[in-house]
Amino acid sequence: MAGKLFLCATPIGNLEDITFRVLRTLKEVDLIAAEDTRNSIKLLNHFEIKTPMTSYHEYNKIDKAYQLVEKMKEGKNIALITDAGTPGISDPGEELVRICIQEGIEVTSLPGPAACITALTMSGQATRRFVFEAFLPNDKKERAFILEELKHETRTIIIYEAPHRLIKTLEELYAVLGNREISICRELTKRYEETVKVTLEQALSYYGNHDPRGEYVLILAGKAREEINRELRESWEEFTLKEHMDYYEDQGIERKEAMKKVAKDRGISKRDVYKMLLEE
């Protein structure tokens, strides 16, 4: 029988945030694949876990994944751990999971800490709908594209950031998204854990006089639908009513339906559209 891949969530700071199930699994599997064995050995030593480890990280994630799959095909059970939190979330573990499923290897996930969810739940921002962006891309064009997408995002936005890049990221968010409300969470589950709910303008003012310290999770309020609707109405006002109608009719939409859409876009009644068209 083939072995199984166990995705084992590990603490993001406080060592008490590890489950009994994860501890038992780490002791029982044949091999632990760790993002950084030097970092993970401290965790294993703390809990007196003697299971052999191997490295699995960003720079070997494809080749090593196939090597690990071969071991599982031979019947070995393997646990995957990341430096902190849940494997597969903003780390190379997603590639190993993809390849395991592709190769018919069973995958199971052992729930536990995840910085994105921990921060979201304590942020004071809306939690019903959210989008996770992890770290913004380093490539300038790709980064600009993502920021432009986020400009009109109505869901709560979650972003990871390192202290040395925090101010630059806050500046970019402010420039593109405007003075949005933001919860800044740092050092989650650790001694100096802190969450502040401010505006981007206030955050920039604060970090202009204080050096960022610790790992950050940024929780941004989504754009209000009322603001989006207002902007849409303003953009349609640049069109004449006939141009607006032509926009829909050129797509093959029947005149009555086009009038409904124009009325909705402009925040007026269909009767008003009809009267205005007669007057043109």
Stockholm file with secondary structure:
# STOCKHOLM 1.0

chainA/1-280         MAGKLFLCATPIGNLEDITFRVLRTLKEVDLIAAEDTRNSIKLLNHFEIKTPMTSYHEYNKIDKAYQLVEKMKEGKNIALITDAGTPGISDPGEELVRICIQEGIEVTSLPGPAACITALTMSGQATRRFVFEAFLPNDKKERAFILEELKHETRTIIIYEAPHRLIKTLEELYAVLGNREISICRELTKRYEETVKVTLEQALSYYGNHDPRGEYVLILAGKAREEINRELRESWEEFTLKEHMDYYEDQGIERKEAMKKVAKDRGISKRDVYKMLLEE
#=GR chainA/1-280 SS CCCEEEEECBCSSCTTCCCHHHHHHHHHSSEEEESCHHHHHHHHHHTTCCCCEEECCTTTTTHHHHHHHHHHHTTCCEEEECSSBCTTSSSTHHHHHHHHHHTTCEEEEECCCCHHHHHHHTSCSCCSSEEEEEECCSSHHHHHHHHHHHHTCCSEEEEEECGGGHHHHHHHHHHHHCSCEEEEEESTTSTTCEEEEEEHHHHHHHHTTSCCCSCEEEEECCCCHHHHHHHHHHHHTTSCHHHHHHHHHTTTCCHHHHHHHHHHHHTSCHHHHHHHHHHC
#=GC SS_cons         CCCEEEEECBCSSCTTCCCHHHHHHHHHSSEEEESCHHHHHHHHHHTTCCCCEEECCTTTTTHHHHHHHHHHHTTCCEEEECSSBCTTSSSTHHHHHHHHHHTTCEEEEECCCCHHHHHHHTSCSCCSSEEEEEECCSSHHHHHHHHHHHHTCCSEEEEEECGGGHHHHHHHHHHHHCSCEEEEEESTTSTTCEEEEEEHHHHHHHHTTSCCCSCEEEEECCCCHHHHHHHHHHHHTTSCHHHHHHHHHTTTCCHHHHHHHHHHHHTSCHHHHHHHHHHC
//
